[in-house]
């Protein structure tokens, strides 16, 4: 058989397997959207009715009226955007230092970074809470934002792998032209790592947008709640209103899906290169 034909068959089979596997991930989302548009009488019918009749669009308007949805959305957006900016500022800089700069104790400190990455979050939860209580930050969004400006171990590791794959000849040429190390990083290395940095930013955006434990621990005043806490509050007050709950959940999920849809190529290339280089 022609090698080109074999390659096409293998590619077709691979895509077929991926399409089949994708159904296991997309069906829950389809059910979520479908339920958000159903009247209460259709939600628990068996067999399930995937297409609502009629479409209950009023579920969305009613859902955002029952809770302070727009306030929660604003709080979530502020925390997510600022924490993502913090990751973009801190993590590439630290990763570049680990990958390209020679300084005493670099290996030891990188080993400590990897060790911290392997510690479960539950272990550090209480010490961090006590620390933020001493600082007077509990009740504000600061514990969810400020730590990101000091680096996240997993993101640092991921970006270090990418920087290791960049040629040192670029740095040497820039240094001959009189560029400082920080200028080399800012004008040469950082732009080259754009795909990996965007992948890290997307990771942080999704993690911060959907975070529940962090806001539950540190946000004690209702005006500072995020959407995830608002969903929990909605469920405790209107637990039987499943259509409204699914409507709010759909609104919370959409920004992440839209962002990933537009950045998927950059995200995949950043993850690929970070994984195979170094």
C-alpha positions in Angstrom: 0.0 0.0 0.0 1.2 3.5 -0.8 2.8 5.1 2.3 0.9 8.3 1.7 -2.4 6.3 1.7 -1.3 4.6 5.0 -0.6 8.0 6.5 -4.0 9.3 5.5 -5.7 6.2 6.9 -3.8 6.6 10.2 -4.7 10.3 10.4 -8.4 9.5 9.7 -8.5 6.9 12.4 -6.8 9.2 14.9 -9.3 11.9 14.2 -12.2 9.4 14.5 -10.9 8.3 17.9 -10.6 11.9 19.0 -14.2 12.7 17.9 -15.6 9.7 19.7 -13.6 10.6 22.9 -14.8 14.2 22.6 -18.4 13.1 23.0 -17.7 12.0 26.6 -16.6 15.6 27.4 -19.1 17.6 25.4 -22.3 15.6 26.4 -22.2 17.1 30.0 -21.9 20.6 28.6 -24.8 20.0 26.2 -26.9 18.7 29.0 -26.0 21.8 31.1 -27.1 24.2 28.3 -30.2 22.1 27.6 -31.2 22.0 31.2 -30.7 25.7 31.6 -33.5 26.2 28.9 -36.0 23.7 30.3 -39.0 24.3 32.5 -38.8 22.4 35.8 -41.2 19.7 34.7 -38.9 18.5 31.9 -35.6 18.4 33.8 -36.0 15.0 35.5 -38.0 13.2 32.8 -36.8 9.8 31.7 -35.6 9.2 29.0 -34.0 12.7 29.1 -35.4 15.3 26.7 -32.3 16.9 25.1 -34.2 19.6 23.2 -36.4 21.8 25.5 -39.9 22.6 24.4 -40.6 25.3 24.8 -37.2 27.1 25.3 -37.3 28.7 28.7 -35.1 31.8 28.0 -36.5 33.5 31.0 -34.4 31.1 33.2 -31.4 33.3 32.5 -33.0 36.6 33.4 -34.6 35.2 36.5 -31.3 33.5 37.5 -29.2 36.8 37.4 -32.0 38.5 39.5 -32.0 36.0 42.3 -28.3 36.7 43.1 -26.1 39.7 42.6 -24.7 38.0 39.5 -23.1 41.1 37.9 -21.3 42.1 41.1 -20.0 38.6 41.5 -19.0 38.6 37.8 -17.1 41.8 38.2 -15.3 40.5 41.3 -14.4 37.3 39.5 -13.1 39.2 36.5 -10.9 41.6 38.6 -9.4 38.7 40.6 -8.8 36.6 37.5 -7.3 39.4 35.3 -5.0 40.8 37.9 -3.8 37.4 39.1 -3.1 36.4 35.5 -1.1 39.6 35.0 0.9 38.8 38.1 1.7 35.3 36.7 2.7 36.8 33.3 5.0 39.3 35.0 6.7 37.0 37.6 6.8 33.4 36.2 8.6 34.1 32.9 11.2 36.2 34.6 12.0 33.6 37.2 11.9 30.8 34.6 14.4 32.7 32.4 16.7 33.1 35.3 16.7 29.4 36.0 17.1 28.5 32.3 19.7 31.0 31.1 21.5 32.8 33.9 24.4 31.4 35.9 24.3 32.3 39.6 25.2 30.6 42.8 22.5 28.4 44.3 20.5 28.2 41.1 20.2 24.4 41.1 19.3 24.2 44.8 16.6 26.9 44.5 15.2 25.2 41.4 15.1 21.9 43.4 13.2 23.7 46.1 10.8 25.1 43.5 10.1 21.6 42.3 9.6 20.3 45.8 7.1 23.1 46.6 5.2 22.1 43.4 4.8 18.6 44.7 3.3 19.7 48.1 -0.5 19.3 48.1 -2.4 22.5 48.5 -4.2 21.1 51.6 -0.9 21.0 53.5 -0.2 24.8 53.1 -3.9 25.9 53.4 -3.8 26.5 57.2 -0.4 28.1 57.4 -1.3 30.5 54.5 -4.6 31.3 56.1 -2.9 32.2 59.4 -0.3 34.3 57.5 -3.0 36.3 55.6 -4.9 36.7 58.9 -1.9 38.3 60.5 -1.5 40.6 57.5 -5.2 41.6 57.7 -6.0 40.4 54.2 -8.8 37.9 55.1 -12.0 39.4 53.9 -10.4 40.9 50.8 -9.3 39.6 47.4 -5.5 40.2 48.2 -4.8 36.5 49.1 -6.1 35.5 45.7 -4.1 38.0 43.8 -0.8 39.0 45.5 0.8 35.5 45.7 0.7 35.3 41.9 3.1 38.2 41.6 5.8 36.1 43.4 5.6 33.1 41.0 3.8 29.8 40.7 6.1 26.8 40.8 4.3 24.8 38.0 4.3 27.7 35.6 7.9 28.5 36.4 8.9 24.9 35.6 6.8 24.9 32.4 8.3 28.2 31.1 11.9 27.1 32.1 11.6 24.1 29.8 10.6 26.5 26.9 13.5 28.9 27.6 16.0 26.0 27.7 15.1 25.4 24.0 15.9 28.9 22.9 19.4 29.3 21.3 22.0 31.1 23.4 23.4 32.6 20.2 20.6 35.2 20.4 21.7 36.3 23.8 25.3 36.4 22.8 24.6 38.5 19.7 22.5 41.0 21.7 25.2 41.2 24.5 27.8 42.0 21.8 25.6 44.9 20.7 25.6 46.2 24.3 22.2 45.0 25.5 21.7 44.4 29.2 20.5 41.1 30.5 17.1 42.5 31.3 16.8 44.1 27.9 17.7 40.7 26.3 15.0 39.1 28.3 12.4 41.8 27.6 13.0 42.4 23.9 14.2 39.1 22.6 13.5 36.1 24.9 10.1 37.1 26.2 8.5 37.7 22.7 9.9 34.3 21.6 8.2 32.6 24.5 4.8 34.2 23.7 3.1 30.9 23.0 4.3 29.4 26.3 3.4 32.5 28.2 -0.1 32.6 26.8 -0.5 28.9 27.6 0.4 29.7 31.2 -1.9 32.7 31.2 -4.8 30.5 30.0 -4.0 28.0 32.8 -4.1 30.7 35.4 -7.3 32.3 33.9 -9.2 29.0 34.0 -7.9 28.1 37.5 -8.7 31.5 39.0 -12.1 31.9 37.2 -13.4 28.5 38.5 -11.6 28.6 41.9 -14.0 27.8 44.8 -11.8 26.9 47.8 -9.7 30.2 47.7 -12.7 32.5 47.7 -14.5 30.3 50.2 -11.6 30.7 52.6 -10.7 34.4 52.2 -13.9 36.2 51.0 -16.1 36.7 54.1 -18.3 39.6 52.9 -21.0 39.0 50.3 -20.2 42.1 48.2 -16.7 40.6 47.5 -18.0 37.1 46.5 -17.0 35.6 43.2 -19.4 33.7 40.8 -18.4 30.3 42.2 -19.4 31.4 45.7 -22.5 32.9 44.2 -23.4 29.6 42.7 -23.0 27.9 46.1 -25.2 30.6 47.7 -27.8 30.2 44.9 -27.9 26.4 45.5 -28.4 26.8 49.2 -31.2 29.3 48.7 -32.9 28.0 45.5 -31.8 24.4 45.5 -34.9 23.2 43.7 -34.6 25.7 40.9 -32.3 23.5 38.8 -33.0 25.4 35.5 -31.9 28.6 37.0 -28.8 27.0 38.6 -27.8 25.6 35.2 -28.4 29.0 33.6 -25.9 30.6 36.0 -23.5 27.8 35.5 -23.7 28.2 31.7 -23.0 31.9 32.0 -20.0 31.2 34.2 -18.6 28.6 31.8 -18.9 30.5 28.6 -16.0 33.0 29.0 -13.5 30.1 29.5 -14.8 28.3 26.4 -14.7 31.4 24.3 -11.2 32.3 25.4 -9.9 28.7 24.8 -11.6 28.7 21.4 -9.7 31.7 20.2 -6.4 30.8 21.8 -6.4 27.0 21.3 -3.6 27.0 18.6 -1.3 29.1 20.8 -2.1 27.1 23.9 -1.4 23.8 22.2 1.9 25.0 20.6 3.0 26.5 23.9 2.4 23.2 25.8 4.0 21.1 23.0 7.2 23.1 22.9 7.4 23.4 26.7 7.2 19.6 26.9 9.7 18.5 24.3 12.4 21.1 24.7 15.1 21.3 27.4 
